[in-house]
Each structure stands twice: as structure tokens, then as C-alpha cells.
Amino acid sequence: MANQDNFGSVCSQLSSVTSAGLPRIESEEEKIAASDQTGDAPQSSSETWSAVIRITAFFAVLVTLVFLMNAAITSGLRRIRTSAFGASNQIMEGKVNADVVITGSSRALAHYDPRVIEAITGHTAFNLGRNGSQTDMQDAFLKAYLAHNRKPQVVVHNLDAFSFVTTHEVYDPVEYQPYLYDSNLYDALRKINPGMWKSKYLPLYGYVVEDMNFAWIQGFKGFFGWSPREDYFLGFNPRTKKWGSEFQEFKASNPKGVSFQVEPAGVQDVEELIRVCKENGIQLIFTYSPEYDEMQGLTNNRAEIFGRFHDLANRFNIPFWDYSNWKYAGNQDFFQNSQHLNDVGAEVFSKDVADQLKTYFAAKSDAARNVRVEIPARNSSAPN
């Protein structure tokens, strides 16, 4: 009897448990629904926005760093006091203001020593020659010079056999990168390369894409006060290399000689140089500095080119000093290669040019003294 009572008690308890409900495991769908009801959705949305903000902040910092790096490199290149950038900085800062300015290509850059010219003539001088440049970029650099410096009395423009060839690709464009604010340079560069706007407006583009000489390293160092060894003297860059085998190799590869184009646009570039000098009241003097005499015989259309030089000189009344028959034109000891004098040759040639400039200035001074100026007599009846 007692056992029956116990069994009934157990059954009663199981019945009560069953009526209360057995525990069960929730499905994944139920869990997601429950989380939506408890407010996890706003938390997920907040995490998404937080990620967006972090990514945006990262790119903002990256863009800021790019702009800062570009500014630091450009500022550093402008701070350099020596070598090529040092010479350009003097020009663009308006610190030259010379009486005599030499323009032209690398032949001008390496042939005319302003220190010699100053010592002999008593007039200040500066060399604006540009490596790898044609007349169009030489024009642009002269205009930039005039925009920032006092007008010179004389521009000595060195002509080349390739003076009538226009620029088809800018040589070492990074040398102009810190000065693209100057419209004379920027407009000329963009005419040659329409994509030059990228170098001006996209930070680091000009230093990463266009800079083959890693000038950006100089820029960073220059930002902290560094300047390279001086190898430009009043703009003049002497070449210490001596004559080698290059010319013989050149002759062997060009047994029939070479010809240089006479492009109509190139002729216009020379005429533009003449116009700029005349409009600014500057005496322009054409020169043709020495080249190795055997090279003259290899230039097939040399007579045509020089005919153009003489025609322009006569038409616009410009002195033309031709040093093709320079007394050392056949002496390899004075040349680096067929087109460029070495430092020894440049010193001797600069003295010859300086002597001729001294004669020019003396004649100009004599002419000024001999000018008779008629001063009208004062009319005593005129009112005071």
C-alpha cells in the first residue's frame, strides 16, 4: 500500500514538471530574431560606420602626407645654394641682375665662363645655358629670367647646328619642377608635353614619374640645409672630362655624315628670341662657339644652316660672332667631345669672347660720347 502511494506521488511530480514545460535548445533563426529584438542591430550599424570613419581617416592622413612630402621636396630644392638647382634658384629669386647674360644649350653652359668675362670687361655676367635644351626652352628660360631680374645690357646667344630643331621631349623635366609657378616655363613645357599639368597639380607626380635622377632625394636633404658640391660658377658648368674615343665611334657609325632639320617652328623660335630682346631694349649678339673641326665636315647641311643664321642676323641687324675657325678648333686637348670644350678650352675661349665684348662695350661708350644732343634755347619770353 505504501508503494502504491509512492508511485502516485512520483507520477504527480512528473505531471507537474511536464505541465511547466521542458527546456529546449533555440534554433539559429530564433537567436537572430531575439538579437534583433534586444537592440544588437544598432550596434552592428555603429560598427560599420566606425570602420568607414577609420578607412577615411587613413586615406586622409595618407593624402596629407603626400602633400607634405611634395611641399618638403620642392621647398628643399629651392633652398639649395649650389650646383644646378643653386644657379636656378638665384635666377628665380631675382638675385642675378647681370649686365651680360649667356643663353643657349649645353654648349653655352660649358663654354662661357662669366668669371673670365667679368674680369676682362668689368661687367657682371651670368650663364643661363641649359643641358639638352632647344631654342624654344631657351626662350622660355630667358623670359623667366627677365620676369625676375633686371634686364641685361647684352644677351649673348650661342647657336648650334640644331638651333632650328624644336623640342620633342623635355630633357630632365625635374629641373623645372620647383618653378612651375612661373607661367613662362609652365606654358612652354605644356606646349611640348600637354600632360605637364600632372606635374604641377598632382603631388609627387613630377618627382616619382618624371624624375629619373632622383632629385627628390636632394630635395629632402636640401630641406634640412644640405647643398651639393659646387660645380656651377655664375651658371657656368665646366667639363673636366678629356677627349676620348666617342668621336671615332660616331664617325664609324655615320660614314655618310649627319644632317639637322630646319623646322619652320624652330626658325620662329629664334625669331621669338630676337623679338623678346628688341622689345626689352636688349642688345642681342649671336655667337657660334667652337666645335671640333672634323665635325664641321660631317654636317651635311651646315651651309644651309649657317645661311639661315646669316639671314636672320642681317635681317634684324644682329652681330654674329662665328668661332667655327677658332685657332684651337682642331686641338683635341681643348675638347671633351666634338661638340663641347673641356674646362681648359672653355677658359681660353671665354677670354676670346670677353676681349670681343670689351671692344663692343668700348665702341658703344665712344658712340654714346660722340652723340651730339641739341638742347633748344630757352625762350626768355616764356612764362616761368
C-alpha positions in Angstrom: 0.0 0.0 0.0 2.8 2.3 0.8 4.4 1.5 -2.5 1.4 2.5 -4.4 1.3 5.8 -2.6 4.9 6.5 -3.5 4.3 5.6 -7.2 1.4 8.0 -7.3 3.5 10.8 -5.8 6.2 10.3 -8.4 3.6 10.4 -11.2 2.1 13.5 -9.8 5.5 15.2 -9.7 6.3 14.2 -13.4 2.9 15.6 -14.4 3.6 18.9 -12.8 7.0 19.1 -14.5 5.5 18.4 -17.8 2.8 21.0 -17.4 5.5 23.6 -16.5 7.3 22.9 -19.8 10.6 21.1 -20.6 13.7 23.3 -21.6 14.7 23.2 -25.3 17.6 24.4 -27.5 16.9 27.6 -29.5 17.5 27.5 -33.3 19.9 30.0 -35.0 16.9 31.8 -36.6 15.4 32.3 -33.2 18.7 33.6 -31.8 19.0 36.2 -34.7 15.4 37.2 -34.2 16.0 37.6 -30.5 19.1 39.7 -31.0 17.2 42.0 -33.3 14.6 42.5 -30.6 17.2 43.2 -27.9 18.9 46.0 -29.9 22.1 44.4 -31.5 21.2 45.9 -34.9 22.1 49.5 -34.0 25.4 48.1 -32.6 26.2 46.4 -35.9 25.4 49.6 -37.8 27.6 51.6 -35.4 30.5 49.2 -36.1 30.1 49.7 -39.9 30.2 53.4 -39.6 33.2 53.2 -37.3 35.0 51.1 -40.0 34.2 53.7 -42.7 35.5 56.5 -40.5 38.7 54.6 -39.8 39.3 54.0 -43.5 38.5 57.6 -44.4 40.9 58.9 -41.7 43.6 56.6 -43.0 43.3 57.9 -46.6 43.1 61.5 -45.3 46.3 61.0 -43.4 47.9 59.4 -46.5 46.9 62.3 -48.8 48.1 64.8 -46.2 51.5 63.0 -46.0 51.7 63.0 -49.9 51.1 66.8 -50.0 53.5 67.4 -47.2 56.2 65.3 -48.8 55.7 67.2 -52.1 56.0 70.5 -50.3 59.1 69.4 -48.4 60.9 68.2 -51.6 60.0 71.4 -53.6 61.0 73.6 -50.7 64.2 71.7 -50.2 65.2 72.0 -53.9 64.5 75.8 -53.7 66.8 76.1 -50.6 69.8 74.5 -52.4 72.5 77.2 -52.8 75.0 75.3 -55.1 75.2 73.4 -58.4 72.4 73.3 -61.0 69.5 74.0 -58.6 71.5 76.6 -56.8 72.0 78.5 -60.1 68.3 78.2 -61.0 67.3 79.4 -57.5 69.4 82.5 -57.9 67.7 83.3 -61.2 64.1 82.6 -59.9 64.7 84.6 -56.7 65.9 87.6 -58.7 69.4 87.6 -57.3 71.4 87.8 -60.6 70.7 91.1 -62.4 73.8 90.7 -64.6 74.9 93.1 -67.4 75.7 90.2 -69.7 73.7 87.1 -70.0 74.6 84.0 -72.0 71.8 81.8 -73.3 71.8 78.5 -75.2 72.2 74.8 -74.9 74.8 72.7 -73.0 77.4 74.2 -75.4 76.6 77.6 -73.9 76.6 76.2 -70.4 80.0 74.6 -70.8 81.8 77.2 -73.0 81.2 80.6 -71.4 82.8 81.3 -68.0 81.2 84.5 -66.6 84.1 84.9 -64.2 86.5 85.5 -67.1 84.1 87.8 -68.8 83.6 89.9 -65.7 87.4 90.1 -65.1 88.1 91.4 -68.6 85.1 93.5 -69.4 84.3 94.9 -65.9 80.6 94.0 -66.5 78.8 91.4 -64.4 77.8 88.2 -66.2 75.8 85.1 -65.8 75.3 81.9 -67.8 71.7 80.7 -68.5 72.7 77.7 -70.6 70.5 74.6 -70.2 71.5 71.0 -70.7 69.7 69.2 -73.5 67.6 72.3 -74.5 66.4 73.6 -77.8 65.7 77.2 -78.7 62.1 77.0 -77.5 63.0 76.2 -73.9 66.0 78.6 -74.1 63.4 81.3 -75.0 61.2 80.3 -72.1 64.1 80.4 -69.6 65.2 83.8 -70.8 61.7 85.1 -70.3 61.6 83.6 -66.8 64.9 85.4 -66.1 63.6 88.7 -67.3 60.5 88.3 -65.2 62.6 88.1 -62.0 65.7 90.1 -62.7 66.8 93.4 -64.1 67.2 93.5 -67.9 70.8 92.9 -69.0 72.5 95.1 -71.4 73.6 92.3 -73.7 72.3 88.8 -74.4 74.9 86.5 -75.9 73.0 83.7 -77.6 75.0 80.7 -78.6 73.8 79.0 -81.8 74.0 75.3 -82.6 73.7 73.2 -85.7 70.4 72.0 -84.2 69.1 75.5 -83.3 66.2 75.1 -85.7 65.0 71.8 -84.2 62.2 72.1 -81.8 61.9 70.2 -78.5 60.0 66.9 -78.9 60.7 65.6 -75.4 61.8 67.7 -72.5 65.3 66.8 -71.2 65.3 66.2 -67.4 62.0 67.9 -66.7 62.5 67.7 -63.0 65.0 70.6 -63.2 61.9 72.8 -63.9 59.6 71.2 -61.3 60.2 73.6 -58.4 59.4 76.6 -60.7 56.2 75.6 -62.4 54.6 78.6 -60.8 56.3 80.7 -63.4 54.0 80.9 -66.4 56.8 81.3 -68.9 58.2 78.0 -68.0 55.0 76.2 -67.4 53.4 77.3 -70.7 56.4 76.3 -72.7 56.6 72.9 -71.0 52.9 72.2 -71.5 53.1 73.2 -75.2 55.7 70.4 -75.6 54.0 68.0 -73.2 50.3 68.6 -72.6 50.5 66.2 -69.6 52.7 68.6 -67.7 49.6 69.7 -65.7 50.0 66.5 -63.8 53.5 67.5 -62.6 52.1 70.9 -61.4 48.8 69.8 -59.8 49.3 66.2 -58.7 51.6 66.0 -55.7 54.8 63.9 -56.1 53.9 63.1 -59.7 56.8 65.2 -61.1 59.2 63.6 -58.7 58.0 60.0 -59.0 57.1 59.7 -62.7 59.3 62.4 -64.4 62.4 62.3 -62.2 65.0 59.9 -63.5 67.8 61.4 -61.5 66.2 61.1 -58.0 66.2 64.8 -57.4 63.7 64.2 -54.7 66.5 62.9 -52.5 68.3 66.2 -53.0 65.0 67.9 -52.1 64.7 66.1 -48.8 68.3 66.8 -47.9 68.0 70.4 -49.0 65.0 70.8 -46.7 67.4 70.3 -43.8 70.0 72.7 -45.1 72.2 70.4 -47.3 73.7 71.6 -50.6 75.8 69.6 -53.0 79.4 70.3 -54.1 79.6 73.4 -56.1 80.1 72.8 -59.8 78.2 75.8 -61.3 80.0 79.1 -61.2 77.8 82.0 -62.1 75.8 79.5 -64.0 78.8 78.1 -65.9 79.3 74.3 -65.6 82.9 73.4 -66.7 83.6 69.9 -68.0 86.8 68.3 -66.8 86.5 65.1 -68.9 89.2 64.8 -71.6 88.9 63.7 -75.2 88.0 60.0 -75.6 87.0 57.6 -78.3 83.4 58.8 -78.7 84.1 60.8 -81.9 85.8 58.0 -83.7 82.9 55.7 -82.8 80.5 58.4 -84.0 82.3 58.8 -87.4 82.3 55.0 -87.8 78.5 54.8 -87.2 77.8 57.8 -89.5 80.1 57.3 -92.5 77.8 59.5 -94.7 77.6 62.3 -92.2 74.6 63.8 -90.4 72.0 66.4 -91.1 70.0 68.6 -88.8 66.4 69.6 -89.6 65.4 73.2 -90.2 61.9 73.2 -88.9 59.8 76.3 -89.6 58.7 76.3 -86.0 62.4 76.2 -85.0 63.1 79.3 -87.1 60.2 81.0 -85.4 61.7 80.2 -82.0 64.9 82.0 -83.0 62.8 84.9 -84.2 60.9 84.9 -80.9 64.2 85.3 -79.1 65.0 88.3 -81.3 61.6 89.8 -80.6 62.0 89.5 -76.8 65.4 91.2 -76.9 64.2 94.0 -79.1 61.1 94.7 -77.1 63.1 94.9 -73.9 65.8 97.1 -75.4 68.5 94.4 -75.0 71.4 94.1 -77.4 71.4 90.6 -78.8 74.6 89.0 -80.1 74.7 85.7 -82.0 77.7 83.5 -81.4 78.7 80.1 -82.7 81.2 78.7 -80.2 83.9 76.2 -81.3 83.2 72.7 -82.3 85.8 70.2 -83.3 86.8 70.9 -86.9 86.3 67.4 -88.2 82.7 67.6 -87.0 82.1 70.5 -89.3 82.8 68.3 -92.3 80.4 65.7 -91.1 77.4 68.1 -91.0 75.9 67.7 -94.5 73.6 70.7 -94.4 75.9 73.0 -92.5 76.0 75.6 -95.3 72.2 75.8 -95.3 72.0 76.2 -91.5 74.7 78.9 -91.5 72.9 80.6 -94.4 69.9 80.9 -92.1 72.0 82.3 -89.3 73.4 85.0 -91.5 70.0 85.8 -93.0 68.5 86.4 -89.5 71.5 88.4 -88.4 71.4 90.6 -91.5 67.6 91.0 -91.5 67.4 92.1 -87.8 70.8 93.8 -87.6 72.3 91.4 -85.1 76.1 90.9 -84.7 77.1 87.4 -85.5 80.4 86.2 -84.0 81.3 82.9 -85.6 84.1 80.9 -84.0 84.0 78.0 -86.4 87.6 78.8 -87.4 88.8 79.2 -83.8 92.6 78.7 -83.7 92.3 75.6 -81.4 89.3 74.0 -83.3 91.5 71.1 -84.3 93.2 70.6 -81.0 91.7 67.7 -79.0 93.4 68.9 -75.8 90.7 71.7 -75.7 87.7 69.4 -76.2 85.7 66.9 -74.2 84.0 65.7 -77.4 83.2 67.1 -80.9 80.5 69.5 -79.5 81.9 70.5 -76.1 85.0 72.2 -74.9 86.6 71.0 -71.8 87.5 73.3 -68.9 90.8 74.2 -70.5 89.2 75.1 -73.8 86.4 77.0 -72.1 88.8 79.2 -70.2 90.7 80.1 -73.4 87.6 80.6 -75.4 85.9 82.7 -72.7 88.9 85.1 -72.8 88.5 85.5 -76.6 84.8 86.3 -76.2 85.5 88.6 -73.3 88.0 90.5 -75.4 85.4 91.0 -78.1 82.8 92.1 -75.6 85.2 94.6 -74.1 85.7 96.0 -77.6 82.0 96.1 -78.1 81.4 98.0 -74.8 84.2 100.4 -75.6 82.8 101.2 -79.0 79.3 101.6 -77.5 80.7 104.0 -75.0 82.6 106.0 -77.6 79.5 106.2 -79.7 77.5 107.5 -76.8 80.1 110.2 -76.1 80.1 111.3 -79.7 76.4 111.7 -79.9 75.6 115.4 -80.2 72.5 116.3 -78.4 70.8 119.6 -79.4 69.3 121.4 -76.5 66.8 124.0 -77.6 67.5 127.5 -76.3 65.2 128.7 -73.6 62.7 131.3 -74.7 63.1 134.2 -72.4 59.5 135.3 -73.1 58.1 132.1 -72.0 56.3 132.2 -68.7 58.2 130.9 -65.6 
